[in-house]
Amino acid sequence: MQNPESNNPQFEHHHRHSDTEVVGNDRTSYSGPLSGPLNKRGGKKSARFNVPDSSAGSSGASNDDYVEITLDVREDSVAVHSVKTPGGGELEDPELALLARGLEKKSSFGSSIVRNASSRIKQVSQELKRLASLSRRPQPGRFDRTKSAAAHALKGLKFISKTDGGAAWARVEKKFDELTATTNGLLPRSLFGECIGMNKESKEFAGELFDALGRRRNITGDSINKAQLREFWDQISDQSFDSRLQTFFDMVDKDADGRITEEEVKEIISLSASANKLSNIQKQADEYARLIMEELDPNDHGYIMIENLEMLLLQGPIQSVRGGDSRNLSKMLSEKLKPTLGHPLNRWFQDFKYFLLDNWQRVWVMALWIGVMAGLFAYKYVQYKNRAVFHVMGHCVCLAKGAAETLKLNMALILLPVCRNTITWLRNKTKLGSAVPFDDNLNFHKVIAVAIAIGVGIHGISHLTCDFPRLLHASPEKYEPMEPFFGDQPTNYWYFVKGWEGVTGIIMVVLMAIAFTLATPWFRRNRVDLPKPLNKLTGFNAFWYSHHLFVIVYICLIIHGIKLYLTHEWYKKTTWMYLAIPIALYAGERLIRAFRSSIKAVKILKVAVYPGNVLTLHMSKPQGFKYKSGQYIFVNCAAVSPFEWHPFSITSAPGDDYVSVHIRTLGDWTRQLKAVFSEVCQPPPTGKSGLLRADFLQGENNPNFPRVLIDGPYGAPTQDYKKYDVVLLVGLGIGATPMISVIKDIMNNMKAMEDQESNGLEEGTGGAATNNPSSPPNASPLTPNRKSGSGRGHNFRTNRAYFYWVTREQGSFDWFKGVMNEVGEMDRKEVIEMHNYCTSVYEEGDARSALITMLQSLNHAKNGVDIVSGTRVKSHFAKPNWRTVYKRITLNHPNKTVGVFYCGAPPPVKELRQLASDFSHRTSTKFEFHKENF
């Protein structure tokens, strides 16, 4: 490493592994620091030293050249094996040659030599560097591995993800035995990838790797034995970057002439794109091959060498973090959150305290609800224990009536969480949102459903297995007090079943069981594979229609509550009292939806069908339609179903003159909707996005779009992003839709801020807060000067947004390409930081994505466009490291409260929520996690 206080040339240790062991001379490959402890066995070590040219001598600068010295270290000797130039020739400098001969000494004290060899090698290294600096013999054509590039190389070009020594080979060997059980111990080329642990998508890549490894060993057949597989494995699992580089070069250089042509580059691009499911890159392989040749073959030789490939590979990835990484950030990323130590009771108390801090809204609501249920149950239990029926039916009637009272409460409460207009009004117009967790409305709905199921079980079982048998078998004397309620003593169960109470009870239990079952995730999300015609019982449609059986259930419940055996006074029949207000409220909500949506159908302005089965609808805004970013609407299309309404997040911003939604085809209704609109769409003209497209053009013959109704908007967690100065927006796949609306809203507010600033400057009333001497030093780029008047962005609080979009498919980036490009062009104050992650691409350092990474860097540097997303936002590969994301935000925003908003599939929720809790409790930055119902 270069010492900044000296003029010593740059030194770099470099090691190589030999493929075979030389037994005669007892030499074996050895890697390790040049100045570290020596292996007792023989070994060779090489070190490379940069040789400064004459022009750099006075300034102390060094060029990119080096000499290579190989030392033989044995039991009782240290010898210089060779001193070579970068090209591989022997060095003819007389001083260096004299030094080399003088180093080959035998020691009579063998053990002493071994102990002191490390310091001797250090002295030799320093002397060689001194002599090399005097020789000033530049040798061009080799890429200098700087410290950062060398570190990058250690992570690059990995052909397999796990190389844990003998254990990894043991797994490969076991797999080999399984695959070759019927092939006489020969592994065919087609199964090579599976044997070494590559997935099916990498089959072609594995085949090319097999060919490259075979060419180097003159293996011409399409199968190998176990010994040859071991040789292949040793090479691809070699941790030396030079070895991996040579293997990759051999893959590209199919004719083994030591040169890579443009056609060979094109083939490997297509292969890498196929392995990473990047169809767009595969189609443009010609263009990207020319780009690489232009970069690495500027003199038009028609080929590139391994040195050119090495230079490109060792260019570290461009950091997407604006402003670079600070030393504090590097230090923080190297640290882990330390677990709380101490007595188990103290740890339990701390965890419980953190749980209450994170969930106090949920805790008080659940405690209140459980407390009310317990009170009602106890009240009815005691009431019936003091009545005459207790002497006949015993505690069973008390249990049945206590459970029935909780059922009345819960059958009333279960309607409230789905009164969306009411919840939206309470969220927007009142302060209750700070104490009531409106985001959990559907979760509370599900919890109440579970309580109803438990209550039905207790009520029904108590009556059927205890109360009714006691009435049937009671003595005439004991039954006599029951005659006013039941009449003559019944003789069989049919008496209880044929009455209003029995019929309505059975109907309610059956219908609720159907609705409850079809609402479970297994049925609602088509996870149950049923044969025809039972497959109609799965999917959203079955869930939606079965849930409307509640109308019959509530009618039966009211009848059941009126026709009671043991209560005759009307004012004691309280079922209708519990249900009156919730049913009226819910009925009013449904009437408002029907009235509001049918006044005027929206006009379809644009339709586009994108890759990934996504349909985009741009619709006109109904009169008086106002919404916030993050909210959602219900959509109805009579051409698909006149009765079904489905919710979708709004992707347009409140300031746009249209309303847009992006709909992923995941179920029956969405598939039919896409089919209906696809019929009126055509392939887009040049410059337009989408696979199919149709636009409404004023005064022209426009397509006959299906009639669409919308209802809403309705409140959602993401709409609260304006409460935070800093927000972290995370979208998984189509879950990016509410986040895109937020990004657009921030952009519109940025424009409004700039207009205010420019107007203020023109009128001489002052500029932005950032230019105002009286503004605080940490004023946000989006914080306007309060003296510059009011306007659209006047009270806009959010001044920093981090957006992470994670998707499996490259085509998904087409959905919001315009938004991402707009952010890249307009966000001059760096308010929005966007990160796209394509999980189909193998992580950085994997050989299968190495060429994609190269192309990405080249194309972004030359054209400013990312080859994966097709936008100005550079894409990352594999999945984000969420802990690192939180750490960066924590460092950048100490003593701030960050709103974390997530929409997508459930898997990342637990990690994101836990990290938000951990960082909130152990750093000065507080994270508040919000999850969309997806």
C-alpha positions, -999 to 999 in steps of 0.1 A, spaced: 0 0 0 13 34 -9 25 56 20 13 91 15 43 105 33 69 89 11 78 85 -25 79 48 -24 62 31 -54 29 14 -49 32 -22 -37 7 -48 -43 8 -84 -31 -5 -108 -56 -7 -146 -54 -14 -174 -79 -24 -210 -74 -7 -237 -94 -30 -265 -107 -6 -293 -97 17 -301 -69 54 -305 -77 65 -334 -55 101 -337 -65 110 -302 -54 84 -302 -26 68 -271 -39 31 -264 -34 10 -234 -41 7 -210 -11 -12 -179 -6 -11 -154 22 5 -121 31 40 -117 19 51 -107 54 30 -133 73 40 -166 88 54 -192 65 41 -227 58 64 -255 69 59 -271 35 76 -257 5 58 -230 -14 61 -202 -39 51 -167 -33 49 -139 -58 48 -102 -52 44 -74 -78 59 -40 -75 49 -9 -96 78 6 -114 76 44 -118 86 58 -152 112 85 -156 87 113 -160 72 106 -127 104 103 -108 106 138 -94 70 140 -83 70 107 -65 41 94 -86 41 58 -99 28 44 -131 9 11 -136 38 -13 -141 54 -39 -118 79 -67 -116 71 -102 -103 93 -121 -79 87 -157 -70 103 -170 -38 108 -207 -29 104 -212 9 116 -245 22 125 -261 56 159 -245 58 162 -221 29 147 -191 12 155 -188 -25 145 -164 -53 129 -187 -79 125 -160 -106 123 -122 -112 101 -115 -142 88 -85 -162 51 -80 -166 52 -98 -199 66 -129 -184 103 -125 -195 133 -127 -173 145 -94 -158 179 -85 -171 187 -56 -147 222 -65 -133 215 -51 -98 183 -72 -95 200 -103 -109 229 -99 -84 204 -95 -55 185 -126 -67 217 -147 -66 227 -134 -32 194 -144 -17 198 -181 -23 215 -190 10 215 -221 31 212 -218 68 228 -241 93 202 -231 117 170 -243 98 145 -236 125 160 -201 130 156 -194 93 119 -204 94 113 -181 124 130 -151 108 120 -157 72 91 -133 74 113 -103 84 139 -114 58 112 -113 30 102 -79 42 138 -66 38 140 -82 4 107 -66 -6 119 -31 4 152 -36 -14 135 -48 -45 112 -19 -45 141 5 -41 160 -11 -70 128 -13 -91 123 24 -86 158 30 -99 154 8 -130 125 29 -144 115 3 -170 79 8 -179 60 -22 -193 26 -11 -207 -5 -33 -210 -14 -43 -175 -42 -29 -154 -31 -17 -120 -53 -31 -92 -58 -3 -68 -69 -10 -33 -106 -5 -41 -103 -25 -73 -86 -54 -56 -113 -55 -30 -139 -55 -58 -120 -83 -75 -122 -105 -45 -160 -104 -47 -162 -107 -85 -167 -135 -110 -179 -161 -85 -192 -191 -104 -208 -207 -73 -222 -189 -43 -208 -213 -16 -172 -225 -15 -170 -238 21 -141 -262 14 -145 -299 17 -182 -297 28 -191 -281 -5 -172 -307 -25 -189 -334 -4 -223 -321 -15 -212 -320 -52 -198 -355 -49 -230 -368 -34 -250 -351 -62 -226 -366 -88 -233 -401 -74 -271 -395 -77 -270 -382 -112 -246 -408 -126 -262 -438 -110 -275 -450 -144 -247 -435 -166 -217 -457 -156 -201 -429 -135 -201 -403 -163 -217 -369 -158 -233 -355 -190 -229 -319 -199 -266 -312 -196 -265 -321 -159 -233 -303 -150 -251 -271 -137 -274 -291 -115 -245 -311 -101 -225 -280 -90 -256 -263 -76 -267 -239 -104 -305 -235 -109 -324 -245 -141 -323 -209 -155 -285 -212 -156 -285 -244 -176 -271 -228 -208 -245 -208 -188 -234 -240 -170 -231 -257 -204 -207 -230 -217 -187 -232 -184 -184 -269 -189 -171 -264 -225 -146 -238 -213 -132 -260 -185 -131 -289 -209 -112 -270 -236 -84 -261 -211 -80 -298 -204 -84 -310 -239 -116 -328 -230 -137 -331 -262 -165 -354 -251 -199 -344 -236 -194 -362 -203 -168 -363 -175 -159 -387 -147 -156 -378 -110 -119 -371 -112 -124 -346 -140 -153 -331 -121 -130 -326 -91 -106 -307 -114 -134 -286 -127 -146 -279 -92 -112 -269 -79 -110 -243 -107 -144 -228 -103 -142 -227 -65 -107 -211 -66 -107 -179 -46 -80 -164 -68 -94 -136 -90 -69 -144 -118 -81 -180 -119 -117 -169 -121 -109 -142 -147 -91 -168 -169 -121 -192 -166 -145 -164 -176 -122 -154 -205 -121 -190 -217 -159 -191 -217 -161 -161 -240 -131 -172 -261 -147 -202 -277 -121 -208 -303 -93 -207 -277 -71 -183 -297 -65 -159 -268 -87 -132 -284 -123 -123 -280 -142 -111 -311 -174 -91 -312 -194 -122 -322 -181 -140 -291 -190 -110 -269 -225 -110 -284 -229 -147 -276 -219 -143 -239 -242 -113 -236 -271 -133 -248 -261 -161 -225 -259 -139 -194 -292 -121 -203 -309 -155 -206 -296 -167 -172 -308 -135 -156 -342 -134 -174 -334 -101 -191 -352 -104 -224 -347 -68 -234 -309 -71 -232 -310 -103 -251 -328 -86 -279 -302 -58 -280 -271 -81 -278 -257 -67 -310 -259 -31 -298 -243 -39 -264 -215 -60 -280 -206 -30 -301 -206 -8 -270 -181 -32 -253 -159 -33 -284 -159 5 -287 -148 8 -251 -121 -20 -250 -110 -19 -287 -106 18 -296 -80 10 -323 -104 -14 -342 -82 -44 -340 -114 -65 -341 -107 -83 -308 -99 -77 -271 -74 -94 -248 -77 -107 -213 -60 -75 -200 -88 -54 -215 -115 -76 -199 -97 -74 -165 -96 -36 -167 -133 -34 -173 -142 -60 -146 -121 -42 -119 -139 -9 -124 -160 -9 -92 -197 -3 -94 -209 33 -94 -224 42 -61 -260 52 -64 -258 70 -31 -255 107 -37 -225 124 -22 -205 93 -16 -200 72 15 -186 90 45 -162 75 70 -189 76 96 -211 56 73 -184 30 67 -179 27 104 -216 23 111 -221 -3 84 -194 -24 100 -212 -24 134 -241 -46 145 -268 -37 169 -257 -52 202 -282 -73 220 -294 -63 255 -275 -81 282 -283 -87 318 -308 -107 338 -335 -125 318 -362 -106 338 -346 -73 328 -344 -84 291 -381 -94 293 -390 -61 308 -372 -42 281 -388 -62 254 -422 -57 269 -416 -20 272 -406 -18 236 -436 -38 226 -459 -14 244 -441 16 229 -445 2 194 -481 -11 198 -498 10 224 -526 19 200 -534 -17 193 -530 -27 229 -555 -2 243 -581 -10 216 -577 -48 221 -578 -44 259 -610 -24 258 -626 -48 234 -616 -79 255 -627 -61 287 -662 -53 273 -666 -89 261 -655 -102 295 -679 -79 313 -709 -89 291 -701 -126 295 -699 -122 333 -731 -102 335 -751 -128 316 -735 -157 334 -744 -143 368 -779 -133 356 -788 -168 345 -772 -184 375 -798 -166 396 -827 -178 375 -848 -209 378 -835 -224 346 -801 -228 363 -815 -257 385 -824 -276 353 -797 -267 328 -769 -258 352 -738 -239 342 -743 -249 305 -771 -223 301 -749 -197 317 -721 -204 293 -745 -204 263 -760 -171 273 -727 -154 281 -713 -165 247 -745 -152 230 -741 -118 246 -705 -115 232 -719 -127 198 -743 -98 197 -715 -73 204 -692 -88 178 -718 -92 151 -723 -54 155 -686 -45 157 -675 -66 127 -693 -42 103 -675 -11 116 -640 -18 102 -654 -22 67 -673 11 68 -646 27 46 -662 61 41 -666 65 78 -631 55 85 -617 77 58 -637 107 72 -624 100 107 -589 96 95 -589 129 74 -612 151 95 -605 142 131 -575 136 154 -586 101 163 -559 87 139 -533 95 165 -549 71 190 -569 47 169 -550 23 146 -572 28 115 -545 11 94 -554 -22 111 -591 -21 103 -591 -53 83 -569 -71 108 -594 -61 136 -622 -74 113 -605 -107 111 -599 -109 148 -636 -102 155 -644 -130 131 -623 -154 151 -641 -143 183 -674 -149 166 -664 -184 156 -654 -191 192 -686 -177 205 -707 -197 181 -689 -228 192 -694 -222 229 -731 -212 224 -740 -241 201 -721 -268 220 -735 -257 253 -770 -259 240 -767 -291 219 -746 -313 243 -758 -300 276 -789 -279 278 -811 -298 255 -802 -333 269 -810 -320 304 -844 -308 293 -852 -341 276 -841 -362 306 -854 -339 334 -879 -354 359 -915 -339 356 -911 -321 389 -878 -306 379 -891 -296 344 -923 -280 357 -907 -245 360 -897 -247 323 -932 -252 309 -939 -214 305 -908 -213 282 -908 -246 264 -944 -259 268 -949 -296 273 -917 -315 280 -901 -324 246 -892 -361 239 -866 -357 211 -841 -332 195 -865 -325 166 -885 -303 189 -856 -279 192 -846 -281 155 -880 -274 139 -886 -241 157 -875 -207 145 -846 -208 170 -832 -241 156 -837 -233 119 -822 -199 121 -793 -211 142 -784 -239 118 -786 -216 88 -764 -190 104 -738 -216 114 -737 -231 79 -734 -198 61 -708 -184 84 -687 -216 81 -688 -211 43 -679 -175 44 -652 -180 70 -636 -209 50 -636 -192 17 -620 -160 32 -589 -179 44 -557 -172 25 -556 -207 11 -589 -203 -7 -589 -166 -14 -554 -166 -30 -559 -198 -50 -534 -218 -29 -557 -249 -28 -557 -270 -59 -592 -284 -63 -605 -305 -92 -632 -291 -114 -659 -280 -107 -648 -275 -71 -620 -251 -83 -647 -224 -85 -646 -223 -47 -612 -207 -48 -602 -172 -57 -614 -137 -50 -648 -142 -67 -657 -171 -44 -646 -150 -14 -665 -119 -26 -698 -136 -33 -697 -158 -1 -691 -128 20 -724 -113 8 -742 -142 25 -740 -120 56 -773 -104 45 -791 -137 52 -770 -142 83 -782 -109 98 -818 -115 89 -816 -149 107 -798 -133 136 -826 -108 142 -852 -135 140 -831 -158 163 -829 -129 188 -866 -123 188 -878 -159 190 -860 -166 223 -872 -195 245 -863 -180 279 -871 -142 272 -905 -129 264 -904 -92 272 -895 -72 241 -871 -48 259 -850 -77 271 -845 -90 236 -815 -68 229 -801 -83 197 -817 -56 175 -804 -29 198 -768 -40 192 -773 -42 155 -794 -12 147 -767 15 144 -739 -6 127 -764 -20 101 -778 14 94 -743 28 90 -731 0 67 -763 2 46 -758 40 43 -722 33 31 -734 10 4 -761 35 -8 -735 62 -9 -713 40 -31 -741 32 -55 -753 68 -57 -718 84 -60 -705 60 -87 -736 60 -109 -740 97 -113 -715 98 -141 -692 71 -155 -656 82 -159 -642 87 -194 -613 65 -203 -584 86 -216 -557 60 -221 -552 23 -218 -519 4 -219 -510 -32 -214 -475 -36 -200 -451 -66 -195 -459 -86 -164 -497 -87 -171 -503 -51 -160 -532 -30 -173 -531 8 -169 -562 29 -170 -561 67 -172 -595 81 -165 -611 115 -163 -616 130 -128 -653 131 -118 -665 165 -107 -655 172 -71 -633 141 -69 -605 149 -45 -579 125 -31 -546 122 -14 -515 103 -26 -516 67 -12 -554 64 -12 -573 38 -33 -606 35 -52 -630 7 -61 -634 0 -98 -664 -16 -115 -667 -27 -151 -701 -39 -162 -687 -57 -192 -669 -81 -168 -694 -81 -139 -721 -56 -130 -719 -64 -93 -682 -67 -85 -661 -38 -72 -624 -43 -67 -599 -19 -49 -568 -5 -65 -543 21 -54 -543 54 -72 -510 59 -91 -517 95 -102 -509 125 -80 -536 148 -66 -523 176 -89 -528 156 -121 -558 162 -143 -566 125 -145 -570 95 -122 -549 64 -130 -546 29 -117 -523 0 -125 -540 -34 -123 -520 -67 -122 -539 -97 -136 -539 -121 -107 -575 -134 -106 -606 -141 -127 -619 -106 -127 -586 -89 -135 -579 -114 -163 -613 -107 -179 -608 -69 -175 -575 -71 -193 -591 -92 -221 -619 -67 -225 -596 -37 -228 -570 -56 -249 -597 -60 -276 -597 -22 -282 -560 -18 -280 -533 -19 -307 -495 -22 -307 -482 12 -297 -466 36 -323 -429 44 -321 -420 63 -289 -450 51 -269 -447 26 -241 -466 -6 -235 -472 -39 -254 -507 -27 -264 -521 8 -262 -552 30 -269 -555 67 -264 -585 90 -264 -578 118 -289 -601 148 -291 -620 150 -324 -608 117 -338 -624 83 -342 -617 68 -308 -620 32 -297 -652 20 -280 -639 16 -244 -660 -4 -219 -679 16 -193 -661 19 -160 -674 32 -127 -652 42 -98 -660 47 -61 -638 65 -35 -613 76 -26 -607 57 6 -580 62 32 -549 41 34 -517 41 55 -495 57 29 -516 89 28 -500 98 61 -466 103 46 -469 141 48 -467 138 86 -429 130 82 -399 150 72 -382 118 60 -400 88 44 -388 54 34 -411 40 7 -409 3 -1 -428 -14 -29 -427 -50 -39 -438 -56 -75 -472 -41 -81 -471 -29 -45 -451 2 -58 -484 18 -70 -492 39 -39 -456 49 -36 -455 62 -72 -484 85 -64 -464 98 -34 -433 103 -56 -454 122 -81 -470 144 -54 -435 152 -40 -424 162 -76 -455 184 -80 -448 201 -47 -412 206 -58 -424 224 -89 -447 246 -67 -418 255 -45 -397 265 -74 -425 286 -88 -429 303 -54 -392 310 -53 -391 324 -88 -421 346 -82 -407 358 -49 -374 368 -66 -393 386 -94 -414 405 -68 -384 412 -46 -399 395 -16 -371 371 -10 -362 336 -22 -363 301 -9 -356 293 27 -322 279 17 -312 314 5 -326 333 34 -300 344 60 -326 340 87 -334 304 78 -321 277 100 -289 260 88 -306 226 83 -335 240 63 -348 215 38 -347 220 0 -385 217 1 -391 241 30 -404 273 15 -398 308 27 -429 315 48 -428 352 38 -431 343 1 -468 338 3 -490 309 2 -493 283 -25 -496 246 -33 -465 235 -15 -467 260 14 -473 235 41 -456 206 26 -434 189 52 -416 160 35 -381 171 24 -364 137 19 -378 105 3 -361 71 -2 -379 49 -26 -370 12 -30 -388 -8 -56 -381 -46 -57 -394 -66 -86 -387 -100 -102 -391 -89 -139 -372 -65 -160 -404 -56 -179 -419 -42 -146 -398 -11 -149 -418 -1 -180 -448 6 -157 -434 38 -143 -406 46 -167 -419 82 -172 -420 89 -135 -385 77 -129 -371 97 -158 -389 128 -146 -373 124 -111 -339 120 -127 -343 151 -148 -360 175 -123 -348 165 -89 -319 189 -89 -321 194 -51 -317 156 -46 -349 153 -25 -359 118 -39 -334 89 -38 -347 60 -60 -334 24 -59 -347 -2 -83 -339 -38 -75 -343 -66 -101 -343 -99 -82 -341 -121 -113 -305 -109 -118 -278 -126 -98 -261 -106 -71 -231 -85 -77 -200 -107 -79 -217 -137 -95 -201 -146 -129 -236 -150 -144 -242 -113 -139 -207 -100 -144 -212 -90 -180 -245 -74 -172 -228 -53 -145 -201 -42 -171 -227 -32 -196 -247 -14 -170 -217 8 -160 -207 14 -196 -241 24 -209 -250 45 -179 -217 64 -182 -221 69 -219 -258 74 -224 -271 81 -189 -296 52 -192 -297 20 -172 -299 -11 -194 -321 -30 -170 -348 -5 -162 -344 16 -193 -345 48 -171 -321 72 -156 -323 54 -123 -296 27 -120 -308 -7 -110 -294 -30 -84 -293 -68 -85 -307 -94 -61 -325 -82 -29 -318 -52 -8 -299 -55 25 -326 -38 46 -303 -35 76 -279 -14 55 -308 7 43 -319 15 78 -283 22 89 -278 47 61 -310 66 69 -301 66 106 -267 81 99 -281 107 74 -310 118 97 -301 117 134 -328 128 158 -355 126 132 -387 105 129 -388 85 97 -421 72 82 -416 37 67 -444 27 43 -446 -8 27 -469 -22 2 -464 -57 -12 -464 -94 -4 -461 -104 33 -425 -119 34 -404 -87 41 -429 -73 65 -415 -90 96 -379 -79 89 -389 -43 80 -410 -39 111 -384 -55 134 -356 -33 120 -378 -2 125 -383 -12 161 -346 -20 167 -333 12 153 -359 33 170 -349 19 204 -312 19 200 -305 50 179 -316 86 180 -336 81 148 -372 69 152 -388 47 125 -426 43 124 -437 14 102 -469 14 82 -481 -15 61 -507 -15 33 -533 -43 32 -522 -62 1 
